[in-house]
Amino acid sequence: MFSFLLNSPLFYYSCIVLIILISFKWIYTLSKTKRNLPPSPPRLPIIGNLHQLGLSPHRSLDSLSKKHGPLMLIHLGNVPMLVASSPEAAKEILKTHDLKFASRPKLRIPDILLYGSNDITFSPYGEYWRQLKSIAVVHLLNNTRVQSFQQVREKEVALMIDKIENSCGSLVDLNELFFWLTNNIVCMASLGRKYGGSTFADIMDRFVHLLSGFDVGDYIPWLAWIDRLSGLEEKAHRVAKEFDDFLECVVEEHVDKRKEMDAQRREDQDLVDTLLDVQRDNATGFTFHRDVIKALILDVFTAEQILHMQVWYGQSAS
């Protein structure tokens, strides 16, 4: 049956019509493009410049910027992307015209993993985002709070050094040691106790892998069915459910523990305690749902994992 379709004249006519339609759409898009745009490398229909990124996008972008200039426009499928590769261009974007570049697009996989993008990293710029950032700066990242966990950091570093000393000259996987060092510190500061073991590490690894992966539908919307066919969306929903179950248990533990405490404020509050205080005081301009609490917790762990990956891959590249 399949070979019959391939040999059918209708199949070849359909292919020709499809190619013509795609070509016309591409030419129409190019004709609508304004002429005052930054320099741009030639792009292909449908995929744009995706084929030029390769396995090391940072190196490919560096090479392209040397040819097309410090401010360059490329197209990732249907999505235009401005690439700044000089201090002057970065200053214009991050300082002079920062408000015009402050928002972020709606992405499907982060939307699934982070409660509808209700976190700091992926929520669009606006009052909601400003409120979340204010909570993070005032309640979580102030100097007093950071210093309050100094003993936790010192204890975990000492435990790591002991492990190295007790290795008795055998090979030590520093990557794994540093992973658990940062993970334990973040767990103590955020959740009040350590959550180790291979199960937690596996969920976190899959979460970060999905968050940093390539979603075809975000760049070529009419090919979004490929992500469903490949199982990418199903994997995202599964990991989101696993993480939500874990975080729900963590928050419930804190709620139950707070009920048993007296009215005196604890000095050793962790991140969850602080966010529950914010929810209780209702000082934000929006309803501080529990999903927002869990989204902010995920932001902390995601930042820790990405920092760890950057340090590790930076060392590997050098």
Contacts in CASP RR format, 6 or more apart in sequence:
PFRMAT RR
TARGET T0000
AUTHOR 0000-0000-0000
METHOD contacts of the structure
MODEL  1
MFSFLLNSPLFYYSCIVLIILISFKWIYTLSKTKRNLPPSPPRLPIIGNL
HQLGLSPHRSLDSLSKKHGPLMLIHLGNVPMLVASSPEAAKEILKTHDLK
FASRPKLRIPDILLYGSNDITFSPYGEYWRQLKSIAVVHLLNNTRVQSFQ
QVREKEVALMIDKIENSCGSLVDLNELFFWLTNNIVCMASLGRKYGGSTF
ADIMDRFVHLLSGFDVGDYIPWLAWIDRLSGLEEKAHRVAKEFDDFLECV
VEEHVDKRKEMDAQRREDQDLVDTLLDVQRDNATGFTFHRDVIKALILDV
FTAEQILHMQVWYGQSAS
5 11 0 8 1.000
22 45 0 8 1.000
22 46 0 8 1.000
23 45 0 8 1.000
25 45 0 8 1.000
26 45 0 8 1.000
26 46 0 8 1.000
37 73 0 8 1.000
38 68 0 8 1.000
38 71 0 8 1.000
38 72 0 8 1.000
38 73 0 8 1.000
38 82 0 8 1.000
39 68 0 8 1.000
39 69 0 8 1.000
39 71 0 8 1.000
39 72 0 8 1.000
39 73 0 8 1.000
40 68 0 8 1.000
40 72 0 8 1.000
40 73 0 8 1.000
40 74 0 8 1.000
40 75 0 8 1.000
41 49 0 8 1.000
41 52 0 8 1.000
41 64 0 8 1.000
41 67 0 8 1.000
41 68 0 8 1.000
41 72 0 8 1.000
41 74 0 8 1.000
43 49 0 8 1.000
43 74 0 8 1.000
43 75 0 8 1.000
44 51 0 8 1.000
46 77 0 8 1.000
46 220 0 8 1.000
47 77 0 8 1.000
47 220 0 8 1.000
48 74 0 8 1.000
48 75 0 8 1.000
48 76 0 8 1.000
48 77 0 8 1.000
49 74 0 8 1.000
49 75 0 8 1.000
49 76 0 8 1.000
49 77 0 8 1.000
50 76 0 8 1.000
50 77 0 8 1.000
50 219 0 8 1.000
52 60 0 8 1.000
52 64 0 8 1.000
52 74 0 8 1.000
53 60 0 8 1.000
53 61 0 8 1.000
53 76 0 8 1.000
54 60 0 8 1.000
61 74 0 8 1.000
61 83 0 8 1.000
61 85 0 8 1.000
62 85 0 8 1.000
64 72 0 8 1.000
64 74 0 8 1.000
64 83 0 8 1.000
65 72 0 8 1.000
65 83 0 8 1.000
65 85 0 8 1.000
69 85 0 8 1.000
70 84 0 8 1.000
70 85 0 8 1.000
70 86 0 8 1.000
70 88 0 8 1.000
70 89 0 8 1.000
71 82 0 8 1.000
71 83 0 8 1.000
71 84 0 8 1.000
71 85 0 8 1.000
71 86 0 8 1.000
71 89 0 8 1.000
72 82 0 8 1.000
72 83 0 8 1.000
72 85 0 8 1.000
73 80 0 8 1.000
73 81 0 8 1.000
73 82 0 8 1.000
73 83 0 8 1.000
74 80 0 8 1.000
74 81 0 8 1.000
74 83 0 8 1.000
75 81 0 8 1.000
76 219 0 8 1.000
77 219 0 8 1.000
77 220 0 8 1.000
78 219 0 8 1.000
78 220 0 8 1.000
78 221 0 8 1.000
79 105 0 8 1.000
79 218 0 8 1.000
79 219 0 8 1.000
82 93 0 8 1.000
84 90 0 8 1.000
84 92 0 8 1.000
84 93 0 8 1.000
93 101 0 8 1.000
94 101 0 8 1.000
99 125 0 8 1.000
102 125 0 8 1.000
103 124 0 8 1.000
103 125 0 8 1.000
103 126 0 8 1.000
104 121 0 8 1.000
104 122 0 8 1.000
104 123 0 8 1.000
104 124 0 8 1.000
104 125 0 8 1.000
105 218 0 8 1.000
106 117 0 8 1.000
106 124 0 8 1.000
107 117 0 8 1.000
107 122 0 8 1.000
107 215 0 8 1.000
107 218 0 8 1.000
108 215 0 8 1.000
108 217 0 8 1.000
108 218 0 8 1.000
108 224 0 8 1.000
108 227 0 8 1.000
108 233 0 8 1.000
109 210 0 8 1.000
109 211 0 8 1.000
109 213 0 8 1.000
109 215 0 8 1.000
109 218 0 8 1.000
109 232 0 8 1.000
109 233 0 8 1.000
109 236 0 8 1.000
110 116 0 8 1.000
110 117 0 8 1.000
110 121 0 8 1.000
110 122 0 8 1.000
110 211 0 8 1.000
111 117 0 8 1.000
111 122 0 8 1.000
112 233 0 8 1.000
112 236 0 8 1.000
112 237 0 8 1.000
112 240 0 8 1.000
113 207 0 8 1.000
113 210 0 8 1.000
113 211 0 8 1.000
113 236 0 8 1.000
113 239 0 8 1.000
113 240 0 8 1.000
113 243 0 8 1.000
113 298 0 8 1.000
114 121 0 8 1.000
114 122 0 8 1.000
114 295 0 8 1.000
114 298 0 8 1.000
114 299 0 8 1.000
115 291 0 8 1.000
115 292 0 8 1.000
115 294 0 8 1.000
115 295 0 8 1.000
117 123 0 8 1.000
117 124 0 8 1.000
118 289 0 8 1.000
118 291 0 8 1.000
118 292 0 8 1.000
118 295 0 8 1.000
119 132 0 8 1.000
119 292 0 8 1.000
119 295 0 8 1.000
119 296 0 8 1.000
119 298 0 8 1.000
119 299 0 8 1.000
120 129 0 8 1.000
120 132 0 8 1.000
120 133 0 8 1.000
120 136 0 8 1.000
120 296 0 8 1.000
120 299 0 8 1.000
121 299 0 8 1.000
121 302 0 8 1.000
123 129 0 8 1.000
123 132 0 8 1.000
127 285 0 8 1.000
127 286 0 8 1.000
128 286 0 8 1.000
131 284 0 8 1.000
131 285 0 8 1.000
131 286 0 8 1.000
132 292 0 8 1.000
132 296 0 8 1.000
135 275 0 8 1.000
135 278 0 8 1.000
135 284 0 8 1.000
135 296 0 8 1.000
136 296 0 8 1.000
139 145 0 8 1.000
139 274 0 8 1.000
139 275 0 8 1.000
139 277 0 8 1.000
139 278 0 8 1.000
140 271 0 8 1.000
140 274 0 8 1.000
140 300 0 8 1.000
145 274 0 8 1.000
148 267 0 8 1.000
148 268 0 8 1.000
149 185 0 8 1.000
149 188 0 8 1.000
149 189 0 8 1.000
152 185 0 8 1.000
152 188 0 8 1.000
152 189 0 8 1.000
153 185 0 8 1.000
156 181 0 8 1.000
156 184 0 8 1.000
156 185 0 8 1.000
156 188 0 8 1.000
157 181 0 8 1.000
160 177 0 8 1.000
160 178 0 8 1.000
160 180 0 8 1.000
160 181 0 8 1.000
163 172 0 8 1.000
163 177 0 8 1.000
164 172 0 8 1.000
164 177 0 8 1.000
175 312 0 8 1.000
178 308 0 8 1.000
178 311 0 8 1.000
178 312 0 8 1.000
179 201 0 8 1.000
179 308 0 8 1.000
180 196 0 8 1.000
182 304 0 8 1.000
182 307 0 8 1.000
182 308 0 8 1.000
183 196 0 8 1.000
183 200 0 8 1.000
183 201 0 8 1.000
183 204 0 8 1.000
183 304 0 8 1.000
184 194 0 8 1.000
184 196 0 8 1.000
186 300 0 8 1.000
186 301 0 8 1.000
186 304 0 8 1.000
187 193 0 8 1.000
187 194 0 8 1.000
187 195 0 8 1.000
187 196 0 8 1.000
188 194 0 8 1.000
188 270 0 8 1.000
189 270 0 8 1.000
189 271 0 8 1.000
190 270 0 8 1.000
190 271 0 8 1.000
190 272 0 8 1.000
190 297 0 8 1.000
190 300 0 8 1.000
190 301 0 8 1.000
191 250 0 8 1.000
191 270 0 8 1.000
191 271 0 8 1.000
191 272 0 8 1.000
191 297 0 8 1.000
192 270 0 8 1.000
192 272 0 8 1.000
195 246 0 8 1.000
200 246 0 8 1.000
203 239 0 8 1.000
203 242 0 8 1.000
203 243 0 8 1.000
203 246 0 8 1.000
204 301 0 8 1.000
204 305 0 8 1.000
206 235 0 8 1.000
206 239 0 8 1.000
207 239 0 8 1.000
207 243 0 8 1.000
207 298 0 8 1.000
207 302 0 8 1.000
208 302 0 8 1.000
208 305 0 8 1.000
208 306 0 8 1.000
208 309 0 8 1.000
210 232 0 8 1.000
210 235 0 8 1.000
210 236 0 8 1.000
210 239 0 8 1.000
211 302 0 8 1.000
212 306 0 8 1.000
215 227 0 8 1.000
215 232 0 8 1.000
216 223 0 8 1.000
216 224 0 8 1.000
216 226 0 8 1.000
216 227 0 8 1.000
217 223 0 8 1.000
217 224 0 8 1.000
217 226 0 8 1.000
217 227 0 8 1.000
227 233 0 8 1.000
228 234 0 8 1.000
243 298 0 8 1.000
244 294 0 8 1.000
247 294 0 8 1.000
247 297 0 8 1.000
247 298 0 8 1.000
248 290 0 8 1.000
248 294 0 8 1.000
250 272 0 8 1.000
250 297 0 8 1.000
251 272 0 8 1.000
251 276 0 8 1.000
251 290 0 8 1.000
251 293 0 8 1.000
251 294 0 8 1.000
254 270 0 8 1.000
254 272 0 8 1.000
254 273 0 8 1.000
254 276 0 8 1.000
255 276 0 8 1.000
258 273 0 8 1.000
258 276 0 8 1.000
266 273 0 8 1.000
269 277 0 8 1.000
271 296 0 8 1.000
271 297 0 8 1.000
271 300 0 8 1.000
272 293 0 8 1.000
272 297 0 8 1.000
275 293 0 8 1.000
275 296 0 8 1.000
275 297 0 8 1.000
276 293 0 8 1.000
278 284 0 8 1.000
278 288 0 8 1.000
279 288 0 8 1.000
279 290 0 8 1.000
279 293 0 8 1.000
282 288 0 8 1.000
END
